[in-house]
Amino acid sequence: MDKRKLHEEFKKEIGFVPPGVMVSQSFGDDFQKIISEYHHEVWRKGVIPFKYKYLIALATAVFDENERRAKLEINKAIKYGATKEEILEVLKQQVWMKGAPTLVQIASLIKYMESKFKNE
């Protein structure tokens, strides 16, 4: 597998090379091919519209306490049409699922989201 071509494909398709794909190259070409194909399977157009896939990804990032990834998922969700209200609903759900301390965790995410919708 041509790693450079693979990286170019991802950059063209989604704007970056997913960390899992980058790390998988350490395990050899066969493993990287499997991970890359799986990524394409999960993130291809399917029954669930991209907006909802990214809102789901946002929920998992918040649950995992991964702020950097949560911000990335907010950007992608907005790109595919998510509204401020939809993002807030996802964040509220995570507070319910994980408990009140999550409010502290998501404070920076709410501030970040507000900056994305500043012109509305």
C-alpha positions in Angstrom: 0.0 0.0 0.0 1.4 3.4 -1.0 1.3 5.4 2.3 1.7 8.7 0.6 -1.3 8.0 -1.7 -3.4 6.8 1.3 -2.6 10.0 3.2 -3.4 12.2 0.2 -6.8 10.4 -0.2 -7.7 11.1 3.4 -6.6 14.7 3.2 -8.7 15.2 0.0 -11.7 13.3 1.4 -11.8 14.7 5.0 -9.1 17.3 5.3 -6.7 15.3 7.5 -5.3 11.8 8.1 -7.2 10.2 11.0 -4.9 9.4 14.0 -5.9 5.8 13.9 -4.8 5.5 10.3 -1.5 7.2 11.1 -0.7 5.0 14.1 -1.8 1.8 12.3 1.1 2.1 9.9 3.3 1.1 12.8 1.7 -2.3 12.7 2.5 -2.9 9.1 0.8 -2.5 5.7 -1.8 -5.2 6.1 -3.1 -3.8 9.4 -3.1 -0.2 8.1 -5.1 -1.4 5.1 -7.7 -3.0 7.4 -8.0 0.1 9.5 -8.2 2.4 6.5 -11.0 0.2 4.9 -12.9 0.2 8.2 -12.6 4.0 8.4 -14.1 4.3 4.9 -16.9 1.8 5.8 -17.9 3.7 8.9 -17.6 7.2 7.4 -19.1 6.5 3.9 -22.5 7.8 3.0 -25.0 5.5 4.5 -28.4 5.4 6.1 -27.4 7.8 8.9 -26.7 11.3 7.5 -23.2 12.8 8.2 -24.7 15.5 10.5 -25.9 12.8 12.9 -22.8 10.7 12.6 -20.8 13.7 13.8 -23.2 14.4 16.6 -22.8 10.8 17.7 -19.1 11.2 17.5 -19.3 14.4 19.6 -21.2 12.5 22.2 -18.5 9.8 22.4 -15.8 12.5 22.5 -17.4 14.2 25.4 -18.0 10.9 27.2 -14.3 10.1 26.7 -13.4 13.5 28.1 -11.5 14.3 24.8 -11.9 18.0 24.3 -9.7 18.2 21.3 -11.7 15.6 19.5 -15.0 17.1 20.7 -14.1 20.4 19.1 -13.2 18.6 15.8 -16.6 16.8 15.9 -18.4 20.1 16.6 -16.7 21.6 13.5 -17.7 18.6 11.3 -21.3 18.5 12.7 -21.7 22.2 11.9 -20.2 21.7 8.4 -22.9 19.1 7.8 -25.7 21.3 9.1 -26.0 20.8 12.8 -27.5 23.7 14.6 -26.5 25.2 17.9 -29.6 23.8 19.5 -28.8 20.3 18.3 -25.2 20.5 19.6 -26.5 21.8 23.0 -28.9 18.9 23.1 -26.1 16.4 22.6 -24.1 18.2 25.4 -27.1 18.1 27.7 -27.5 14.4 27.1 -23.9 13.8 28.1 -24.5 15.6 31.3 -27.4 13.3 32.0 -25.4 10.2 31.0 -22.3 11.0 32.9 -23.4 13.3 35.7 -23.1 16.9 36.8 -19.3 17.1 36.8 -19.6 16.9 33.0 -20.9 20.5 33.2 -17.4 21.7 34.1 -15.9 19.6 31.4 -18.2 21.0 28.6 -17.9 24.6 29.7 -15.0 25.2 27.2 -16.9 23.3 24.5 -19.9 25.6 24.9 -17.7 28.6 24.7 -16.1 27.1 21.6 -19.4 26.4 20.0 -20.7 29.9 20.8 -17.7 31.3 18.8 -18.7 29.1 15.8 -22.2 30.5 15.8 -21.2 34.1 16.7 -22.5 35.6 13.4 -26.0 34.2 13.8 
